[in-house]
Amino acid sequence: MNPNDKTQIPTILQKYGPALLTDWLNELQASAGRRTNLISEGELHQQCAEFLHLLTERAAAILSKQSPSREAVLASIRAALAQAGLEPRTPEKEAQHVRHP
């Protein structure tokens, strides 16, 4: 692939997004490790759909050279986690979790 060629990822995500979402949710629901007491199916669907939407949006923005900064994307993720009553894990917090379950 020529480095100057544009990727087809945004087009693929737009075209096959609903099928990707359905397959992804089916895989998650079939997962033996999924804890249904932590998130409802409706919330899972909403979060997965939002992730695919943002991925599609960001991929298109990168191609158009209008990509938001890394910090802006991370701030958006932190805000979504905070709104859900969660906090992002940092390597330090992850190490504490491993040492003191």
PESULPE-V533583 format. One record per backbone hydrogen bond with DSSP energy under -1.0 kcal/mol. CO is the residue of the C=O (numbers start at 0). NH is the residue of the N-H. E is the energy in kcal/mol with one decimal. If there is no record, write none. Layout:
CO NH E
CO NH E
//
This chain:
1 4 -1.9
7 11 -2.7
8 12 -2.8
9 13 -2.3
10 14 -2.6
11 15 -3.0
15 19 -2.9
16 20 -2.7
17 21 -2.3
18 22 -2.6
19 23 -2.7
20 24 -2.7
21 25 -2.3
22 26 -2.3
23 27 -2.5
24 28 -2.7
25 29 -1.6
30 33 -1.1
34 37 -1.6
39 43 -2.6
40 44 -2.5
41 45 -2.3
42 46 -2.7
43 47 -2.6
44 48 -2.6
45 49 -2.4
46 50 -2.3
47 51 -2.4
48 52 -2.3
49 53 -2.8
50 54 -2.7
51 55 -2.4
52 56 -2.6
53 57 -3.0
54 58 -2.5
55 59 -2.0
56 60 -2.2
57 61 -2.5
58 62 -1.6
59 63 -1.7
60 65 -2.6
61 64 -1.1
68 72 -2.0
69 73 -2.5
70 74 -2.4
71 75 -1.8
72 76 -2.0
73 77 -2.7
74 78 -2.3
75 79 -2.0
76 80 -2.3
77 81 -2.7
78 82 -2.4
79 83 -1.4
80 85 -3.1
81 84 -1.5
89 93 -2.7
90 94 -2.1
91 95 -1.9
92 96 -2.3
93 97 -2.0
94 98 -2.1
95 99 -2.9
//
